[in-house]
């Protein structure tokens, strides 16, 4: 089994007065781009320490792989030209760990003192909610790779902020569709989700989708542990008492590892089917621990669900060869952010007949449709700043003879089946019965 010892790959730059946090310093980049002018100074922000690193370090690795390939011109078509509009990327990786206040301060320093041309990344939805108005204030091009909460663009009109991954809406609506399709008898369900924007929104949108698609279903209990609490025995005891058919969990990073290990040890999976909307991230690393019959998602159609395309046929083996692990959703999401930026830079250069300005890149990225890693990306929502993609789910099985995990009953749900129409808020759309959904 491929296992990645992530912390050994990173060296923190000491004495970074600009960024302040010891854990939030700039991290060494093995293939730093230098030489050709102009350069695009690019910051990648993700968790590389603490409980979030289990999800964040694969994102950093995906960025390393992609930026080196873009700089070298070694990506498959249509991204085989070198650089962003011919300019090499000069990257720096920043740790997202720390309080939201500290993360926002680091963002300001990146823009005002390091003078980066764009900031890519972020996983924590609370951080993105805080950063978005600051990005507008500073006129800083910011592309979120994750941060799934639908609150970012609802009620806000941003010019400088984009997200190239889908909202958590696709996870909740897709999960409800999957249960209706594959497990229609599972009419009782519970939730255990972190008590912050991502966990709250993930649960409520799944719960409301179940009410829309299965009116006779009912909730047994909804539990709200703190983000990065790491201990869930009290919550697992409650879930064992209620004996619901399905347990919905939006955990990620170390929280997901801890919950699944503790739930498996207590036998929760024998009484209730786990529904892990980010289960892709532990599909290989906890393959002998995940209970049989667990429903696995990948925060979209990434990771194990990414379709075989020339791009993905390059990306997956290249990632495995370089880092000794399978790429999870986070690695795919940052790959799509970088592909979207490259497509925007290249398109803007072709239209301007010169190296593009920030305004020209923003114009090109708005409402852009581009090929991602195993998915198609349509920047169709949020005034052209929020991506729309498909979502996929499958049921987990472990082959003891070959000692390999696999998915059965895999189902894909089309983008406009699980996303609201343009101009309609996700919550309002779900509460209104998913009107206009185009499901195949």
FIMIKOL-325422 format. One record per residue: x, z negated, y negated of N, C-alpha, C in turn. Coordinates in steps of 0.02 Angstrom, whole numbers, padded with zeros to 5 digits, always signed. Atoms other than C-alpha are relative to their C-alpha. Layout:
REM FIMIKOL-325422
XZYXZYXZY;...
***
This chain:
REM FIMIKOL-325422
+00042+00000+00060+00000+00000+00000+00044+00000-00062;-00038-00003+00062+00063+00042-00173-00018-00060-00044;+00012+00057+00045+00084-00112-00281+00049+00004-00058;-00039-00008+00061+00149-00114-00458+00019-00068-00028;-00022+00062+00032+00254-00259-00522+00012+00014-00074;-00001-00025+00068+00213-00219-00701+00047-00036-00048;-00039+00032+00052+00301-00353-00804+00074+00020+00000;-00070-00016-00004+00474-00299-00743+00018+00063-00039;-00013-00064+00033+00456-00132-00833+00008-00007-00075;+00003+00006+00073+00448-00204-01008+00052-00048-00027;-00047+00043+00036+00573-00278-01129-00026-00009-00071;+00025+00012+00066+00508-00360-01287+00057+00001-00050;-00050-00001+00052+00604-00323-01445-00002-00067-00037;-00002+00067+00029+00661-00492-01513+00002+00003-00076;-00006+00008+00072+00647-00551-01692-00038+00051-00040;+00039-00050+00035+00511-00431-01745-00039-00033-00057;+00033+00035+00055+00468-00501-01917-00062+00035-00023;+00058-00038+00024+00345-00361-01953-00063-00020+00038;+00059+00013-00039+00229-00400-01809-00014-00074+00012;+00013+00071+00000+00251-00587-01808-00005-00031+00069;+00012+00031-00065+00185-00630-01635+00058+00013+00048;-00053-00010-00050+00319-00658-01504-00023+00045+00056;+00026-00041-00055+00206-00580-01375-00027+00066-00023;+00029-00061+00026+00149-00441-01489+00052+00044-00033;-00053-00041+00028+00316-00363-01530-00002+00071+00027;-00005-00069-00024+00357-00180-01509+00039-00001+00066;-00032-00001-00066+00405-00141-01329+00043+00062+00006;-00047-00055-00007+00550-00031-01280-00032+00059+00033;+00027-00062-00027+00506+00148-01244+00057+00039+00031;-00057-00028-00037+00614+00230-01110+00017+00070-00023;-00013-00069+00019+00594+00406-01178-00015+00013-00073;+00017-00006+00070+00584+00382-01365+00019+00068-00028;-00010-00066+00027+00565+00546-01455+00037-00004-00065;-00039-00001+00061+00696+00580-01586+00026+00070-00011;-00032-00064+00013+00765+00732-01672-00044+00045-00041;+00037-00054+00032+00640+00868-01712-00046-00028-00055;+00045+00017+00056+00543+00860-01875-00051+00056-00008;+00024+00068+00012+00406+00833-01915-00014-00037+00066;+00020+00041-00057+00368+00690-01796-00068-00032-00014;+00062+00038+00005+00204+00604-01761+00015-00070+00024;-00012+00070-00018+00230+00416-01765-00064-00029+00028;+00060+00020-00036+00108+00348-01638+00008-00070+00030;+00001+00066-00029+00067+00168-01593-00049-00002+00058;+00044+00011-00058-00005+00126-01421-00009-00075+00006;+00014+00072-00002-00090-00045-01417-00039-00016+00063;+00032+00019-00063-00135-00126-01251+00028-00067+00022;-00025+00064-00027-00115-00289-01155+00059+00013+00046;-00057-00003-00045+00058-00302-01080+00024-00070+00019;-00014+00069-00021+00058-00491-01059-00067-00035+00007;+00060+00039-00008-00068-00621-01008-00050+00029+00049;+00049-00022-00050-00228-00598-00906-00023+00072-00007;+00021-00069+00010-00266-00429-00984+00049+00052+00024;-00052-00047-00018-00104-00352-00922-00015+00040+00063;+00017-00035-00062-00176-00306-00752-00037+00065-00015;+00034-00061+00022-00282-00178-00845+00040+00037-00053;-00034-00030+00057-00172-00150-00996+00066+00034+00016;-00064-00031-00015-00004-00110-00917-00009+00070+00031;+00012-00070-00022-00073+00041-00820-00016+00046-00058;+00013-00041+00060-00135+00102-00990+00066+00018-00033;-00065-00014+00030+00041+00085-01060+00039+00050+00042;-00035-00047-00044+00112+00176-00909-00028+00070-00006;+00031-00066+00010-00014+00316-00929+00022+00032-00064;-00023-00026+00064+00038+00333-01110+00071+00025+00004;-00070-00021-00009+00222+00342-01064+00004+00067+00034;-00002-00062-00038+00192+00476-00936-00025+00059-00041;+00030-00054+00039+00081+00579-01050+00043+00020-00060;-00039-00017+00060+00189+00568-01206+00064+00036+00018;-00060-00036-00023+00346+00618-01112-00017+00072+00019;+00020-00067-00021+00252+00766-01037-00019+00043-00060;+00018-00038+00060+00180+00818-01205+00062+00020-00039;-00062-00016+00037+00350+00807-01289+00041+00053+00035;-00040-00049-00039+00430+00908-01148-00037+00065+00012;+00040-00060-00013+00289+01036-01139-00011+00012+00074;+00006-00007-00073+00266+01001-00952-00070-00012+00026;+00069+00008-00023+00077+00974-00947-00027+00068+00023;+00034-00063-00019-00031+01105-00859-00040+00027-00059;+00044-00031+00051-00131+01227-00966-00067-00035+00001;-00016-00032+00064-00215+01219-01087+00043-00042-00047;-00038+00046+00041-00098+01081-01147+00076+00009+00009;-00069-00010-00019+00069+01160-01100+00048+00011-00058;-00044-00007+00058+00136+01185-01277+00030-00069-00016;-00034+00062+00014+00259+01054-01338-00030-00037-00060;+00017+00043+00055+00207+00908-01446-00070+00005-00026;+00063-00006+00038+00062+00884-01565+00012+00052-00054;-00012-00055+00047+00057+01050-01658+00075+00013-00007;-00072-00013-00001+00239+01069-01608+00043-00060-00019;-00038+00059+00020+00291+00897-01673+00006-00049+00058;-00010+00050-00052+00367+00772-01554-00033-00066-00020;+00032+00065+00010+00280+00605-01534+00054-00054+00001;-00046+00057+00004+00382+00453-01588-00042-00063+00012;+00048+00052-00019+00294+00311-01496+00028-00071-00002;-00016+00070-00008+00293+00122-01497-00059-00033+00034;+00054+00036-00036+00194+00008-01380-00004-00071-00027;+00013+00065+00029+00117-00150-01452-00046-00040+00046;+00040+00044-00042+00046-00298-01356-00065-00019-00036;+00065+00019+00027-00140-00329-01384-00015-00074+00007;+00013+00071-00011-00126-00510-01329+00002-00039-00065;+00004+00041+00061-00166-00643-01457-00071-00003-00025;+00067+00006+00029-00315-00691-01563-00019+00065-00036;+00023-00060+00036-00422-00558-01646+00031+00003-00070;-00032+00001+00066-00352-00613-01814+00071+00026+00003;-00069-00023-00008-00176-00584-01752+00003+00075+00016;+00002-00070-00018-00223-00415-01677-00014+00043-00062;+00015-00037+00062-00297-00358-01843+00061-00001-00047;-00060+00004+00041-00141-00419-01935+00053+00049+00025;-00048-00047-00029-00033-00318-01816-00019+00072-00016;+00024-00067+00017-00142-00165-01849+00019+00016-00073;-00018-00012+00069-00116-00184-02036+00075+00013-00008;-00072-00010+00004+00071-00198-02011+00021+00068+00027;-00015-00066-00026+00075-00042-01905-00012+00055-00052;+00019-00051+00049-00011+00057-02042+00039-00007-00064;-00028+00010+00067+00060-00020-02199+00076-00008-00002;-00072+00011+00001+00238-00065-02147+00037+00048+00047;-00033-00048-00045+00278+00046-01999-00021+00072-00014;+00023-00066+00023+00180+00192-02073-00011+00048+00059;+00016-00044-00057+00118+00259-01906-00052+00051-00022;+00048-00053+00016+00019+00421-01912-00067-00011+00034;+00062+00014-00037-00109+00362-01784+00011-00060+00045;-00001+00056-00046-00151+00210-01679-00047+00016+00058;+00039-00016-00060-00212+00235-01500-00001-00061+00045;+00003+00054-00049-00274+00107-01375-00056-00049-00012;+00045+00058+00004-00361-00063-01374-00050+00000+00059;+00043+00012-00057-00460-00134-01229-00057-00048-00017;+00048+00053+00016-00548-00287-01300-00050+00024-00052;+00053-00023+00045-00714-00241-01379-00003-00041-00064;+00000+00042+00059-00704-00389-01498+00054+00022-00049;-00054-00024+00043-00538-00323-01564-00021+00065-00036;+00020-00064+00030-00611-00150-01594-00053-00009-00053;+00051+00013+00050-00761-00218-01686+00032-00026-00065;-00034+00027+00059-00641-00310-01803+00045+00052-00033;-00048-00049+00027-00518-00166-01824-00034+00058-00035;+00031-00060+00026-00641-00027-01861-00009+00001-00076;+00005-00002+00074-00683-00076-02042+00068-00002-00034;-00067+00002+00029-00499-00111-02074+00032+00070+00002;-00025-00069-00005-00453+00064-02011-00029+00043-00054;+00031-00038+00054-00577+00136-02135+00030-00020-00068;-00030+00025+00063-00508+00028-02275+00069+00030-00011;-00069-00024+00006-00330+00086-02238+00006+00075+00011;+00000-00072-00014-00380+00266-02199+00048+00017+00056;-00046-00006-00056-00290+00250-02032-00035+00033+00059;+00027-00034-00058-00328+00374-01893+00008-00045+00061;+00000+00048-00055-00375+00262-01746-00043+00028+00057;+00035-00028-00058-00424+00322-01572-00002-00053+00055;+00008+00051-00052-00493+00191-01452-00001+00033+00069;+00001-00025-00068-00458+00219-01269-00055-00032+00041;+00048+00038-00039-00582+00090-01208-00049-00034-00047;+00044+00037+00046-00675-00049-01302-00072+00026+00007;+00061-00035-00017-00839+00001-01222-00063-00018-00038;+00063+00021+00031-00964-00092-01331-00030+00056-00044;+00035-00051+00039-01094+00024-01407-00008-00020-00073;+00010+00025+00068-01095-00083-01565+00046+00034-00051;-00050-00027+00047-00944+00006-01640-00030+00052-00046;+00025-00055+00041-01035+00161-01698-00074-00006-00017;+00071+00008+00016-01214+00099-01703-00008-00039-00066;+00008+00030+00065-01260+00062-01882+00060+00008-00046;-00061-00011+00039-01089+00119-01942+00016+00075+00000;-00022-00070+00005-01024+00287-02002+00074-00001-00019;-00072+00002+00011-00836+00297-01982+00029+00070-00006;-00035-00063+00008-00721+00436-02038+00066+00001+00039;-00067+00002-00029-00555+00376-01966+00001-00028+00071;+00002+00033-00065-00612+00290-01805-00035+00045+00052;+00027-00039-00055-00642+00381-01640+00006-00040+00065;-00008+00026-00068-00669+00333-01458-00010+00057+00049;+00002-00058-00046-00629+00462-01324-00024-00019+00070;+00032+00023-00062-00704+00358-01182-00073-00015-00014;+00071+00014+00012-00891+00329-01157-00013-00073-00016;+00023+00068+00011-00986+00175-01211-00018-00033+00067;+00020+00034-00061-01032+00041-01085-00070+00019+00022;+00067-00023-00017-01204+00120-01087+00001+00040+00065;-00002-00041-00061-01150+00242-00951+00007-00044+00061;-00009+00045-00057-01099+00096-00840-00066-00034+00019;+00062+00034-00014-01263+00002-00857-00054+00046+00025;+00052-00047-00020-01379+00151-00846+00019+00031+00068;-00022-00029-00063-01274+00229-00708-00008-00047+00059;+00007+00049-00054-01274+00069-00606-00073-00007+00021;+00071+00005-00017-01463+00056-00616-00023+00062+00038;+00016-00061-00037-01481+00238-00563+00028-00002+00071;-00031+00003-00066-01361+00207-00419-00038-00047+00047;+00038+00046-00042-01457+00056-00355-00067+00032+00021;+00064-00032-00016-01620+00153-00364+00009+00055+00052;-00013-00056-00046-01543+00300-00271+00022-00024+00069;-00030+00019-00063-01443+00210-00137-00026-00065+00030;+00022+00065-00024-01515+00034-00125-00065-00020-00033;+00064+00015+00033-01697+00038-00181-00030-00066+00020;+00027+00065-00022-01732-00121-00083+00032-00057-00038;-00036+00053+00037-01610-00219-00194-00035-00012-00066;+00042+00010+00059-01739-00282-00318+00012-00066-00035;-00019+00062+00035-01662-00451-00362+00074+00005-00017;-00070-00006+00021-01501-00462-00460+00018-00056-00049;-00027+00050+00046-01392-00582-00557+00057+00031-00039;-00057-00024+00038-01255-00562-00685+00050-00055-00013;-00054+00044+00021-01087-00644-00713+00047+00042-00043;-00036-00042+00047-01004-00574-00868+00032-00043-00054;-00034+00038+00051-00880-00632-00999-00042-00005-00063;+00043+00014+00057-00960-00709-01151+00031+00026-00065;-00020-00033+00062-00907-00583-01284-00032+00069+00001;+00038-00061+00011-00962-00411-01344-00006+00044+00062;+00002-00045-00058-00913-00310-01190-00044-00029+00056;+00039+00029-00054-00986-00432-01063-00074-00004-00017;+00070+00007+00021-01145-00464-01162-00035+00068+00001;+00032-00066+00004-01180-00280-01195-00006+00032+00069;+00002-00028-00067-01136-00228-01017-00059-00027+00040;+00055+00031-00036-01259-00352-00944-00068+00020-00026;+00066-00014+00028-01402-00322-01064-00020+00073+00011;+00018-00070-00010-01392-00133-01047-00014+00015+00073;+00017-00006-00071-01388-00145-00857-00069-00030+00014;+00064+00035-00011-01531-00270-00858-00059+00041-00027;+00054-00039+00029-01638-00164-00974-00009+00067+00036;+00006-00062-00040-01599-00007-00872-00036-00013+00065;+00036+00018-00061-01659-00095-00715-00075-00008-00015;+00070+00007+00018-01821-00141-00804-00033+00067-00011;+00028-00067+00013-01843+00041-00855-00008+00039+00064;+00001-00041-00061-01804+00116-00684-00034-00035+00059;+00030+00039-00054-01865-00024-00569-00039-00058-00030;+00039+00052+00035-02003-00121-00659-00013-00062+00041;+00014+00058-00043-02031-00234-00509+00062-00042+00016;-00061+00039-00012-01850-00295-00504+00000-00062-00044;-00002+00061+00040-01809-00468-00568+00069-00032+00002;-00064+00034+00007-01662-00572-00626-00005-00070+00029;-00002+00069-00024-01614-00732-00536+00036-00045-00050;-00038+00041+00047-01482-00796-00658+00051+00045-00036;-00053-00034+00038-01363-00734-00795+00050-00052-00022;-00052+00049+00013-01197-00826-00811+00052+00028-00048;-00043-00022+00054-01075-00820-00957+00064-00040-00005;-00064+00034+00007-00899-00884-00925+00040+00029-00059;-00042-00023+00055-00769-00871-01064+00046+00056+00023;-00049-00051-00013-00655-00720-01074+00066-00033+00021;-00064+00023-00026-00495-00751-00973-00003-00073+00023;+00004+00069-00025-00560-00916-00903+00035-00007+00068;-00038-00001-00063-00495-00872-00729-00027-00042+00056;+00028+00044-00051-00596-01004-00634-00076+00008+00001;+00071-00017-00003-00771-00961-00570-00035-00035+00058;+00031+00033-00057-00809-01084-00430-00069-00028-00016;+00066+00026+00018-00953-01165-00524-00051+00056-00002;+00046-00057+00004-01031-00995-00560-00015+00028+00069;+00010-00027-00067-01005-00937-00381-00048-00046+00039;+00046+00046-00032-01093-01094-00319-00072+00014-00021;+00067-00017+00025-01242-01051-00429-00025+00064+00031;+00020-00064-00029-01245-00872-00364-00017-00007+00074;+00014+00011-00072-01239-00933-00183-00068-00034+00009;+00065+00034-00005-01390-01043-00215-00058+00049-00010;+00055-00046+00017-01495-00902-00290-00010+00056+00050;+00005-00050-00054-01456-00774-00152-00033+00065-00022;+00025-00064+00024-01496-00619-00255+00031+00057+00041;-00025-00057-00038-01471-00447-00179+00065+00028-00030;-00056-00031+00035-01344-00388-00310+00026-00047-00054;-00032+00038+00055-01220-00475-00427+00038+00050-00043;-00032-00045+00048-01173-00373-00580+00057-00036-00036;-00057+00029+00035-00999-00407-00653+00039+00054-00037;-00038-00047+00041-00908-00320-00794+00072-00024-00012;-00067+00027+00008-00745-00416-00772+00052+00056+00002;-00057-00046-00001-00579-00328-00800+00064-00042-00003;-00063+00035+00003-00395-00374-00791+00003-00060+00047;-00008+00058-00042-00349-00545-00723-00065-00035+00017;+00066+00030-00015-00530-00604-00736-00031+00030+00062;+00029-00033-00058-00585-00475-00610+00037-00018+00064;-00040+00020-00058-00442-00515-00491-00020-00069+00022;+00016+00069-00017-00481-00701-00499-00071-00006+00029;+00069+00005-00024-00669-00678-00478-00008+00028+00070;+00008-00031-00066-00658-00561-00328+00035-00042+00053;-00035+00042-00049-00529-00670-00240-00040-00064+00014;+00038+00061-00010-00633-00827-00268-00067+00013+00033;+00065-00018-00030-00797-00741-00224+00009+00016+00074;-00013-00017-00071-00722-00672-00062+00014-00062+00041;-00017+00062-00036-00653-00842-00013-00062-00043+00013;+00062+00040-00007-00826-00920-00038-00054+00038+00038;+00050-00038-00038-00917-00782+00056-00058+00027-00040;+00055-00025+00041-01021-00724-00091-00021+00070+00020;+00016-00069-00019-01009-00543-00034-00041+00006+00062;+00041-00001-00061-01095-00588+00129-00073-00013-00016;+00069+00017+00020-01250-00649+00037-00028+00046-00054;+00021-00044+00054-01254-00532-00113+00050+00057-00005;-00045-00058+00010-01185-00358-00143+00029-00004-00071;-00032+00001+00066-01057-00362-00284-00005+00070-00030;+00002-00062+00038-01075-00228-00418+00053-00007-00054;-00057+00007+00045-00907-00211-00506+00007+00064-00040;-00001-00063+00038-00919-00085-00648+00071+00022-00016;-00071-00018+00008-00728-00091-00666+00038-00009+00066;-00031+00013-00065-00694-00108-00480+00057+00047+00018;-00054-00048-00012-00583+00045-00480+00069-00030-00010;-00066+00027+00016-00441-00059-00554+00028-00045+00054;-00025+00041-00056-00429-00168-00397-00011+00035+00067;+00018-00037-00061-00478-00034-00271+00058+00001+00050;-00058-00001-00044-00301-00024-00201+00034-00068+00004;-00039+00062+00000-00221-00188-00252-00034-00058+00036;+00037+00053-00036-00358-00298-00177-00042+00030+00057;+00039-00037-00050-00412-00178-00040-00020-00042+00060;+00017+00042-00057-00409-00312+00095-00044-00060-00019;+00038+00058+00025-00503-00437-00013-00071+00020-00020;+00065-00021+00024-00648-00337-00087-00050+00000+00058;+00050+00002-00055-00805-00372+00018-00027+00069+00017;+00031-00062-00021-00873-00228+00120-00068+00007-00033;+00065-00012+00031-01022-00148+00035-00002-00011-00074;-00003+00008+00073-00965-00188-00142-00009+00067-00034;+00009-00061+00039-01022-00059-00269+00056+00004-00052;-00059-00008+00042-00872+00009-00364-00015+00051-00055;+00002-00047+00056-00872+00089-00537+00069+00006-00031;-00065-00010+00032-00731+00149-00649-00008+00010-00075;+00011-00005+00072-00800+00130-00826-00006+00072-00022;+00007-00072+00012-00849+00313-00820+00008+00036+00066;-00015-00036-00061-00788+00440-00694+00075+00010+00005;-00072-00001+00001-00604+00396-00697+00028-00025+00067;-00031+00031-00058-00478+00332-00570-00017+00035+00065;+00016-00028-00066-00538+00357-00392-00055+00053-00004;+00054-00048+00007-00684+00460-00459+00020+00063-00039;-00021-00058+00039-00584+00582-00566+00003+00062+00044;+00005-00061-00041-00618+00758-00504+00068+00035+00004;-00062-00038-00010-00481+00868-00434+00000+00061-00045;-00010-00056+00046-00426+00985-00573+00075+00011-00005;-00072-00010+00009-00256+01062-00614+00032-00058-00039;-00027+00056+00038-00231+00923-00742+00007-00063+00043;-00002+00060-00041-00276+00782-00623+00045+00009+00060;-00046-00013-00056-00180+00864-00481+00072-00009-00021;-00067+00016+00026-00027+00844-00592+00005-00075-00015;-00004+00068+00026-00069+00674-00665+00006-00053+00055;+00000+00053-00050-00106+00570-00510+00067-00004+00037;-00065+00007-00035+00051+00614-00408+00058-00016-00046;-00054+00015+00047+00161+00608-00563+00000-00075-00017;+00006+00072+00015+00096+00432-00602+00026-00041+00059;-00021+00037-00060+00122+00373-00423+00075+00004+00009;-00072-00009-00009+00297+00445-00416+00039-00042-00050;-00038+00035+00052+00351+00364-00580-00010-00075+00002;+00015+00071+00007+00265+00195-00569-00016-00035+00066;+00011+00031-00064+00232+00166-00384-00068-00031+00009;+00068+00025-00004+00046+00136-00406-00049+00056-00015;+00051-00049+00016-00115+00234-00412-00025-00012-00072;+00026+00009+00068-00179+00266-00590-00073-00023+00001;+00069+00026+00004-00335+00166-00632-00033+00029-00063;+00038-00028+00056-00468+00202-00763+00038-00005-00066;-00035+00009+00064-00361+00132-00905+00052+00054-00012;-00051-00053+00006-00223+00258-00870-00033+00067-00016;+00037-00062+00014-00350+00400-00869-00028+00000-00071;+00029+00003+00067-00430+00339-01030+00051+00014-00054;-00051-00014+00050-00268+00339-01128+00023+00072+00005;-00018-00071-00007-00226+00509-01055-00049+00044-00038;+00050-00039+00036-00390+00575-01125+00007-00008-00075;-00010+00009+00072-00356+00498-01296+00057+00044-00024;-00058-00040+00021-00188+00586-01303-00015+00075+00006;+00020-00071-00006-00261+00751-01240-00046+00019-00058;+00044-00015+00056-00397+00740-01373+00039+00007-00065;-00041-00005+00060-00268+00708-01508+00041+00065-00001;-00039-00062-00003-00159+00851-01448-00045+00061-00014;+00046-00056+00012-00308+00969-01443-00019+00004-00074;+00019+00001+00071-00356+00915-01620+00058+00023-00044;-00059-00022+00039-00180+00935-01690+00011+00075+00008;-00014-00072-00013-00158+01105-01607-00054+00044-00033;+00054-00039+00030-00329+01166-01664+00007+00000-00077;-00008+00004+00073-00299+01105-01842+00057+00043-00025;-00057-00042+00020-00130+01191-01849-00019+00074+00001;+00020-00070-00006-00206+01355-01790-00046+00020-00058;+00047-00016+00054-00341+01345-01923+00035-00002-00069;-00032+00007+00065-00225+01290-02065+00062+00044-00007;-00062-00040-00001-00076+01400-02014+00059-00039-00026;-00056+00044+00018+00038+01252-02048-00010-00066+00036;+00009+00065-00031+00070+01077-01985-00058-00036-00036;+00062+00025+00032-00098+00991-02014+00007-00067-00034;+00006+00064+00033-00139+00849-02130-00045-00046+00043;+00043+00047-00035-00227+00692-02069-00073+00021-00005;+00069-00021+00010-00391+00756-02142-00017+00059+00044;+00012-00059-00042-00373+00921-02049-00003-00019+00074;+00003+00023-00069-00339+00830-01884-00066-00035+00013;+00064+00035-00008-00491+00719-01910-00058+00050+00005;+00052-00052-00002-00599+00871-01945-00001+00035+00068;-00004-00035-00064-00537+00954-01785-00023-00044+00058;+00019+00047-00054-00566+00798-01678-00075-00015-00001;+00072+00014+00006-00743+00772-01743-00041+00053+00037;+00042-00043-00041-00870+00845-01620+00040+00046+00047;-00043-00041-00045-00725+00914-01515-00024-00007+00072;+00010+00000-00072-00758+00962-01335+00066+00020+00032;-00064-00017-00031-00604+00959-01225+00002-00023+00073;-00010+00018-00070-00547+00949-01045+00044-00061+00005;-00038+00060-00011-00491+00776-00995+00029-00002+00070;-00028+00008-00067-00408+00708-00839-00055-00011+00051;+00051+00006-00051-00537+00744-00706-00070-00006-00027;+00066+00003+00032-00681+00736-00832-00001+00048-00059;+00008-00037+00063-00750+00839-00975-00023-00048-00054;+00014+00047+00055-00757+00750-01142-00034+00038-00057;+00039-00030+00055-00885+00789-01277-00008-00054-00054;+00005+00049+00054-00867+00697-01443-00067+00010-00036;+00067-00020+00021-01055+00709-01467-00039-00054-00037;+00037+00054+00031-01112+00538-01527+00039-00029-00059;-00035+00032+00055-01069+00429-01676+00022+00048-00054;-00019-00050+00050-01069+00578-01793+00060+00041+00021;-00056-00039-00026-00944+00666-01680+00062-00040+00013;-00058+00044-00009-00830+00515-01658-00002-00039+00066;+00009+00037-00062-00896+00443-01493-00008+00049+00058;+00001-00046-00057-00865+00527-01326-00060-00011+00046;+00051+00000-00052-00994+00571-01195+00033+00028+00062;-00024-00024-00064-00943+00588-01013-00049-00019+00055;+00039+00020-00058-01018+00573-00840+00022-00070+00023;-00019+00064-00031-01013+00412-00738-00008+00007+00075;+00004-00004-00073-00989+00383-00551+00002-00069+00030;-00002+00062-00039-01017+00245-00424+00007+00018+00074;-00005-00008-00072-00979+00224-00240-00001-00069+00033;+00002+00063-00038-00990+00092-00103+00064-00008+00041;-00067+00015-00028-00831+00010-00038-00002-00011+00076;-00013+00014-00070-00773+00016+00142+00075-00003+00011;-00071+00005-00016-00605-00031+00220+00010+00021+00072;-00016-00025-00067-00534+00063+00369+00058-00041+00028;-00051+00045-00027-00441-00069+00469+00053+00037+00040;-00049-00037-00041-00358+00060+00582+00053+00033-00043;-00049-00034+00044-00277+00158+00442+00022-00045-00058;-00015+00047+00053-00273+00007+00324-00005+00033-00069;+00011-00033+00063-00343+00110+00183-00073-00012-00023;+00068+00007+00027-00493+00084+00068-00032+00068-00009;+00035-00063+00014-00626+00217+00044-00067-00015-00031;+00066+00005+00030-00788+00249-00045-00049+00045+00036;+00054-00040-00029-00950+00309+00033-00059-00001-00048;+00060-00005+00043-01116+00356-00046+00020+00009-00073;-00023-00012+00069-01023+00420-00200-00052+00042-00036;+00049-00037+00040-01140+00479-00337+00025+00006-00071;-00017-00014+00070-01105+00559-00506-00065+00009-00039;+00057-00007+00044-01228+00550-00650+00022+00036-00063;-00020-00045+00053-01221+00685-00783+00001-00036-00068;-00007+00033+00065-01172+00641-00963-00066-00016-00035;+00062+00011+00037-01346+00663-01037-00053-00033+00043;+00043+00044-00040-01424+00564-00894+00012-00072-00019;-00019+00070+00010-01331+00406-00944+00020-00016-00072;-00015+00012+00070-01302+00427-01131-00063+00015-00042;+00058-00013+00042-01432+00419-01270+00008+00066-00038;-00005-00060+00041-01473+00576-01370+00034-00016-00067;-00030+00012+00066-01377+00596-01535-00051-00028-00049;+00043+00030+00050-01450+00488-01672-00044-00056+00025;+00041+00054-00029-01532+00364-01552+00047-00055+00025;-00041+00056-00022-01456+00192-01525-00007-00012+00074;+00001+00010-00073-01411+00149-01346-00052-00051+00021;+00047+00052-00019-01511-00012-01339-00072+00023-00010;+00068-00024+00013-01665+00066-01419-00020+00053+00051;+00015-00052-00050-01652+00214-01299-00017-00030+00067;+00013+00032-00065-01643+00103-01146-00066-00038-00001;+00062+00038+00004-01781-00013-01205-00061+00045-00005;+00055-00048+00004-01888+00141-01239-00012+00039+00064;+00012-00031-00065-01877+00193-01056+00043+00060+00015;-00048-00054-00013-01729+00314-01063-00031+00069-00013;+00034-00062+00014-01833+00451-01141+00050+00056-00015;-00042-00058+00011-01755+00623-01139+00060+00005+00045;-00057-00002-00046-01629+00582-01002-00002+00062+00043;-00004-00062-00039-01570+00739-00914+00041-00014+00063;-00032+00019-00063-01532+00686-00736-00010+00054+00052;+00003-00051-00052-01491+00806-00596+00000-00035+00068;
***
